[in-house]
Each structure stands twice: as C-alpha cells, then as structure tokens.
Amino acid sequence: MLFFWMSTFPFLSAIGLGLAVITKVSPVLFFLYLFVHRRYSILVLATIFIVCITYLSALRYGFLPVLEYPSVFQWLTVQFPMGANSQSLVSKLAAIGNTIRSNDIITGLH
C-alpha cells in the first residue's frame, strides 16, 4: 500500500504505513526509506496518524500500557533473543507460551 499509493494518494500511503507501524515494529524502517527519497509529506502524515491512534487508544485503555511498552519490548528481546526464525512479535509470544515460566506468570495473575 505504501508504494502503490505513494505518488497518487500520499494520504492513503501514510495511513497504510501508520497501520503497519502500529501493528508491528519493523515497518518503522520504511521511515528511513521515505526520508532518503524525500517523501516528507508521507512521513509527517504517518507520524500524525500514529500519534493520533496512540492517543485515542491511551484515552480508552489508559496511558500505562503506552508507557510500559518499551520496557516490555526490551524484556522480550532479552528473554528471547532474535534468531533466524524470529519474524514477528507473534513468534516471540509463542515462544513465551512454550516456557515453564509462563505458567508461573499465568498462575500469578489469579
């Protein structure tokens, strides 16, 4: 969506990039691509979209999940180092589900 609409509808391209970044961290690398190719309008629109969606979710669920995200993400990367088959956060969460420690976490929630 980013490349398809980039020249004709930069607003749609920015929304697509924003949704991708909100869903998964790795599309942030496209910001570097857009910066190198001087597509500043898409960069600004995508950033505004991400900030607005983050703000709306923070209003709904509180600001604590937004503030804790960096520490949780760091904990995940320390506990489960990135390997050749680690393609997404889903694989990280699946790896957590297969550990013995996850049972301790789940029983601690009750």
DOZATI-246779 format. One record per residue (C-alpha): x, y, z. Coordinates in steps of 0.2 Angstrom, whole numbers, always signed. Each point is the difference from the previous one (the first is absolute). Layout:
REM residues N
      x      y      z
      X      Y      Z
...
***
This chain:
REM residues 110
      x      y      z
     +0     +0     +0
    +14    +12     +4
     +8     -2    -17
    -16     -2    -10
     -8    +16     +6
    +16    +10     +3
     +0    +12    -15
    -19     +1     -3
     -8     +0    +18
    +14     +3    +13
    -14     +1    +13
     -5    -18     -3
    +18     -5     +0
     +3     +9    +17
    -15     -9     +7
     +6    -17     -6
    +18     +3     +7
     -8     +6    +17
    -11    -15     +1
    +16    -11     -3
    +10     +9    +13
    -14     -2    +13
     -2    -18     -4
    +19     -5     -1
    +16     +9     +4
    +10     -4    -15
     -9    +11    -13
     +8    +15     +9
    +15     -4    -11
    -11     +7    -15
     +2    +17     +9
    +18     +0     -5
     -4     -5    -18
    -12    +15     -1
    +12    +12     +8
    +14     -5    -13
    -13     +2    -14
     -6    +17     +7
    -18     -5     +2
     -2    +11    +15
    -19     +2     -2
     -2    -19     +2
    +11     +0    +15
     -9    +14     +9
    -17     -7     -4
     +5    -17     +6
     +7     +7    +16
    -16    +10     +3
    -10    -15     -3
    +10    -11    +12
     -1    +14    +14
    -18     +2     -2
     -4    -19     +1
    +12     -2    +14
     -9    +15     +9
    -17     -7     -3
     +5    -18     +6
     +8     +9    +16
    -17     +9     +3
     -9    -17     -1
    +12    -11    +10
    +11    +12     +9
    +17     +7     -2
     +9    -14    +10
     +0    -13    -14
     +8    +13    -12
    +13     +5    +13
     +4    -18     +4
     +2     -6    -18
    +19     +4     -1
     +4    -10    +16
    -11    -15     -5
     +8     +0    -18
    +18     +1     +8
     -5    -14    +12
     -6    -11    -15
    +16     +3    -10
    +11     -5    +15
    -10    -15     +4
     -2     -6    -18
    +15     +6    -10
     -4     +2    -19
     +5    -15    -10
     -1     -5    -18
    -19     -5     +2
     -6    +15    +11
    -10     +9    -13
    -13     +9    +11
     -6     +4    +17
    -12    -15     -2
    +15    -12     +0
     +6     +8    +15
    -17     -2     +9
     +0    -18     -6
    +17     -3     +7
     -6     +7    +17
    -15    -11     +0
    +12    -15     -2
    +10     +4    +16
     -2     -6    +17
     +1    +17     +7
    -16     +5     -9
    -10    -12    +11
     +7    +10    +15
     -6    +16     -8
    -17     -7     -4
     -2     -7    +18
     +6    +16     +7
    -14    +10     -9
    -14    -10    +10
***
